[in-house]
Amino acid sequence: MPFVWMCKMPRLTVLSPLILLLALAAPALAQTKVPENKAQMQLSFSPLVKATAPAVVNVYVTHRVKEFVSPFGDDPFFREFFGGNAGVPQERLQNSLGSGVIVREDGLIVTNNHVIKDMGDAEIRVALADKRELDAKVLLRDEKLDLAVLRVDAKGKKFPFLQFDNSDTVEVGDIVLAIGNPFGIGQTVTSGIVSALARTSVENNDAQYFIQTDAAINPGNSGGALIDMNGRLLGINTAIVSRSGGSQGIGFAIPANLVKVFVESAISGKQIAKPYLGAKMSMVTREIAQALKLERVSGALVVDLDTDGPSAKAGLVQNDIVIGIDDHVVEDPSTLAYRLETIGVGHTAKLKVLRDGKETLLDLPLQEAPAPVAVALAGAHPFDGARVSQLTQAIAQQLGLTGEATGVVVIEVAAGSIAQGLGFRPGDVVMRVNRSRIRGIDELEKVIKTPQRLWRLDVKRGDQIYQMAVPG
């Protein structure tokens, strides 16, 4: 609440800079309201917190970790002689924590995937605001979206829950509250405003479209609630920008509209279906805007098309720039992907497209990507236990890959296989094997048929190319 300080000043013959400044600011100060009574001075968020905080929970994940403890303690001689892993295997418990939000009265809880990441045989418990603790199980999780849905056994009881807000209606400057469990100290409420909207390229997350807030968000707040002044869920707190590890006034939340789609997928028992464009999109740079004589440096540029894909069939052509979708501005490819995902498979998106300086509207029916044709590899070679597929634009979109959509990509790795032992992951693109360029599955199968004393591999992961030497 702003305060205006007033004091009695002596008569001055010369107008000081301070008085001059106050005089110039007088019209603005006149518009500033001060509390007029005791009731206004006692305005508080307390009623809002009491109504919403019971729906925000603490999520505790306990991992059982095996580690080797040397019987010789920290003796450097024996440690060097036997190696770092020598010793007696012992099991210890490793705990992690985060927050979650109850979104249905039957005990459905949304949190971040990274809160329960690498859980394995971990135990998940949820602590409610009334100090009850309940076991939880995972219904659905998505690493790329960084979302997970848990369920606790209601046993016929109803839980307090938050309703979803329409996150498209939020505006910069709106007051918000963040509720979570920072640093494990217990449920905490912080206040702030919406600092920015449509933040993209914040972290490695498929959502790539965040609400930014200056409400304090710290480690442990992940999965907690960002609520508006109507007591509705505006977003799920997920990340911060910080040099110290603590809050520095730059926090991010996944918008409620996307969270709602994810929860609906969990209820239906299906993984969230991501619309398939069949097109490779690129950001409009300043250079591109100048070359195409665009007024604004924004939009999603079509750089390549699958001739049999939905975008081509809808009428998109190369060099088109998508500048809007269903009355929403498209700033970049991440914004377009977010809008398509919140509209959902089975619906039709209306695209506003800029082509040769003129705007046109196109209807794009949203559908799932075609299932990949995968081959399981087995044998005495580095790819034993890997399922691979020809890299297409559909698979590249599903796996969040960038760059040229050609080659062979790993889409699954069997537990305990040679491929897993070597660290292969879904999304790894096989570039070369023993200096042979791999452009298709047939080429890969042909190369690995011949036993080798040493396998030399070039594998692309993200934007990096890794070279591996594996004994045969």
N, C-alpha and C positions, 0 to 999 in steps of 0.2 A: 504494500500500500504506500503510495508516494506521500511524502510530507513536505510542507512548505514552511520554511523557517522564517520568522519575522522578528525584527528587533528595532529598537528606537535608535535612530542615527542622528548625530549632531548636524547642525546646519553647515553646509559647505558652500563656499563661494565658487569653487571650480568643480565641474562635473567629473567625477572619477570614472575610469574605464569600467569598474564594476557596476556603478550606478547606471552608466550608459547601457551596459549589457542587460541589466535588469529592466531598464526602460524599454529596450527593444523587444525583450522577451515577454513584456507585460501581457500582450494579447494571448500568447500561448499559455502563460501561467493562469490567466483568468479562466481558461477552459479546463484546467486541472481541478478535479474535485477532491476534497479532503473529507475524511469521515465526519458526518454531521451529528452522529449520536453513538452511544455505547454499543448498540446492536451492530452498526456498520463496522466498528473497530474490532468486533469479535467474529467477523466472517471467517469461515474455516472450511477446509476440505474434509473435515472429520466425518460428516454424514456420508459423503461419497466414498471415503475409505471404508467405513463400516459396512457399506452395502456391497462393495466389490472385493475387498481383501480376502474374505472367506473362500472365494473361488480360486485364489492363487495358492499353489502348494509348493513344497520343497521336494525335490526328487533326489534320492540318494541311491547311488550305484556302487555296489561292493564287488570288486573283482578278486578272484583268487589267483595270485601270481606265484609261480614257482621260480625260485632262484637258488643258486649254488653258494653255500657257505663253506669256506675252507676250514678244515679241522685244525689248521695251523695258524688260525687267526690272521693277523696282518703281517706275518713274517715275510719280508720282501723276497728272501731267497726261495722259499717254497712257492710263493705266488708266481715268481718268474719261471720256476722249474715246471710247475704243474699247469701253468696257464691260468688265465682269468676265470675260466669256467670250471676249474677243478674244485671238487669239494662235495659236500653232502647236500642233496636237494632238500630244500625246506619250502614250506608254503607260507605265504603271508597275505594279508588282506590289504587291498589297495582301494581306497574310497575316493569317489568323485561326487560332486554335487552340482545341482542346478535348480531351476525353477520350472514350474508348469502351470497350466491354466485349465480349470475344469470348464468344458464348453457344453456339456449335457448333464442333466440331472441324474442320469444313470451311471455316472462315473467315467466319462470319456475325457481324457486329458491330452492337451497338446503341449509339446516341448520341442526343444531343438534336438536334431539327430546327434550333434556332437556331444550332448550331455550323456548319451548312452552309447557313444561310439566305442567299437571294439569291446563290446560287453561280453561276448563269448557266453560262458556259463554264469555270468554275473547275476546277482540278485538286485532287483529294483524295488525300492520301497518309497512310498509317497507319504509325506507328513502333512496332514491337514492343518488348517489354521487353529482348530480346536484341540491340537496336540495328538489326535489319533494318528496312528501309523498303519498303513495297509500295503500289502504286496500288490505289485502291478505287473502286467504283462504287455508286451509290445504287439499292437495290432498292425501297424504299418510304419515304415520308416523310409526315408529317401535322403541319401547322402548329398545329392546335388542340390536339392531344395533346402537341406538342413532342417527338415521337419520330421517329427515322429509323433505317433498317436499311441497313448497308453490307455489301458482300462484297469480299473480296480473293481473288485466285487462289491456291488452296492448292497447285496443281501436284503433287497427289498426297500432300502432306504433311499431317500432322495438327497442329492448333494447340491449345495449352492453352485451356481454356474454363471458365466458371463455370456451375454448374447453378442453376436458379431455385429459390428458397425459396418456401414458401407464406406470403406477406406478411400473411395474415389471422391467423397465429399469433403475430406479434410483439407484445410488450407494452412499455408504457412502463417504462423503466429497464433494458431489455436493452442490453448492450454491443455496439457496432458499430464497424466501421472504414470510413473513407472513403478511397478510392484514386483518384488523378487526377493531373493536371499543372497545378497552380496557378501562375498568372503565367508559364507557360512555362519554369519553372526545372527541370523534369524530374519524373519520377514521385515522388509524395510520399504517405505514409500518415499519416492522423490518426485518433485514437480518440475515442470519446465514448459517449453513451448515446442511446437513443430518448427524446426529450423529450416528444413528444405524437403522437397518431394522429388520422387523419381530419381533418387540417387542410384547410379549404376556403376559397375566395375569396382564395387567396394571390396569384395572378397571372392574366393572361388566358390560361387554359389549360383545355381541355375536361376534362382529367383531374380537376382541381378536388378532388383527394383525395390528400393528401400525407402521407408520414412525416416528422416533424420530428426533427432531431437537433442536438446541440451539437458534434458532430465538425466540426472546422474545414473549411469549404468556401469556396473562393475562386474568382475568375475563372480559368477554365482547367480547373476541376474539372467543369464541365458535361459530362454524358455519362459521367462516371466511375461507379465501383461503390460502393454501400453494401452491405457484407457483414456477415453475422452470425458468431457464434463457431463455427459449423459449416462455415464457408468457402463458404456459398451466397450467391447474389445476392439481396439483400433489396429493392433498389431502384436506380433510376438518378438520381444527383444532378442537380438541375436548377435550383435557385434559392436565393437567400439574401435575408434581410432585413438591410440594412446602410445606415448613414448615411455611412460612409467609403469604401465600395466593397470593403472587406475583410471577413473573417469576424468576426462578433460573436456567434457561438454560436447563430445561428438559421438553420439550413439545411433544405432540403426535398428529398425524393426521391420520384420516381414509383414507386408500389408494384410489386413484381415480378409480381404477378398480372395487372396490366394490361399490363405490358411483354411478358409471355409471350403474351397474346392478340394483341398487335400483331406480334410476331415470327412467330407462326403464320400471320397474314394475309400477311406478306411472303413466306413460304415457298410459300404457295399462289398467289402472284402476284396477289392481289386486295387492294383497299383495305379496311381494316378496316370491317366492317359494323356500324353502330351501331343498336341496337334502337330501334324507333319506338314511342313511347307513344301518340301521338294525344291527348295531354292537356297542358294548360298547368298547371305546378306552381308553387307559391309557398312561400316560407319561412313557418313558423309564428312570428309575432311574439308578444311579450308581450301585446299588446292582443288578438290573436286568441285566444291561450290563455285569457285571462281571460273573453272573451266566450263561448267554448265550454266554459268550466269544465274546462280540461285541467290535469292534475297536472304535466305537463312541457312546457317551451317547446321543442319539437322536433317533427320530422316534416315531411312534404311535403304541402301542402294542394292539393287538386284545385280549381282555380278555373275551368277551362273544359275541355270535352271535344269532340272530333270524334266525332259520332254514329256514324260508320262506322269509327272507329279501334279498335285492339286493346284499349285500356283500357275503352272503353264496352262492347265485346263481352264483356270479361272480367267486367263487373259493377260497375266503378267508377262512382260518380256524383259530381256536383258537391258540394263541401264535405267529401268524404271526406278523411281524413288517413292517408297511408301512414306507418306507424311502424316497419315491419320488412320484411325481405325475406330469405328463406332463412335464418332464425335470426340475421340481422344487424340491428342497430338502424339505423334510418334517421333521421339527425339533421336533414337538410335535402334539398332537391332535388338538390344536387350529389352527396351521398352516394348517393341513389337512382340517379342516372345512372351513377355509377361501378359500383355493384353490377350493374346491368343489363348494362353493357358487359363486365364480367368473366365473367358467366354466358354471354353470347353469343347471337347469332341462331340460331334453330333449337331452342333449349331453352325450358323453361318455368320462370318465376319464381313463387315462392309469396309473395304479398303479405299482410302483416298490416295490416289496415285498421281505423281507428277511425271508427265511424259512429254518431252520436247517443249517444256515450258507451259504446258496446259494440264489442268487438273481433270481427272476422270475417276469415276467410281466403279469398283469391281466387287462382286460377291464371291467370297472364298468359303466354300463348304469345308468345315474342319473335320479331319479324319485322322485315325491313327496311322503311324508308319507301318509299312508292310513288314511282316516278320522276317528276320534275317535267315538266310540259308546257311547254317553253320555246319562245320565239320569238326569232329572230335579227333584229335591227334594222339597217337600212342606209339611207344617204341623207345629205342635207346637213343634218344636225341633230346635236346633242351626243351622241346615243345610238348613233351609227354604230359598228358593231362590237361592240355589247353584246348578249348573250343574256339575256332577261328572262323572268320567270315570275310567275304569280299567287302572292302570298305566302300560303302555307298553314302550318299548324302543323308539318307534316312538314318543309317546307323551313326554317322557322324553327329547328327542332331541329337540322337538319343544319348550318346555317350559324351556330348558336350565337347566334341573335338573341333579344332580350328585348322585352317590350312587346306591343302588340296585333298579332296576326298577320293584318293586312289590307294591301292595296295591291299594288304591283308591285316586285319585287326583282331586282337584277342578280345573275345566277348565274355569268356568265363574261364575260370581256372579251378581244377578239381583239388580238393583238400588232400594233402599228403603226396601230391604228384611232384615230378621233377620240376615242372614249370613253376609250381608254387614255391618250391625250395629255392629257385633262382630269382624269385621276386617278381615274376610276371603278374600284371594286373589287367583287368578289363580296361580297354581303351588304348593299350600299348599297340603301336603299329610296327609291324615287321618290315624294315626297309631293305636289309641285305643279310644274306647268310653265306659265309665264306666267299665274299666279294660278288656273289650273284645277286643282281637286283631282283627283288620280289614284287611282282605286279599283280599276281593272282594266286589263288589257293593251289592250282595245278603246279605252278612253279615251286611253291614252297614244299609240296608233297614230294616232288621229284628230287629236290635238293636233299631233304632229310632221309631219303631212302638209303643213301650211301653213308656207311659208318665213317666217322672221322676221329682222329686222335685229338684234334682240337677244333672246337667250333668257334668261329668268329661271327658275332652278331652285331648288327646296327639296328637299334630299336628306338623309335620316337615316342616320347612320353611328354604330352603337353607341347611346349615349344622347344624342348631339349632333345637332342639325339645322343643316346648312350651307346658306347661300344663295349661289348662284352667278349671275354675269352673264356670258354667253358671246356674243360677236359672231356674227351669222348668216353 
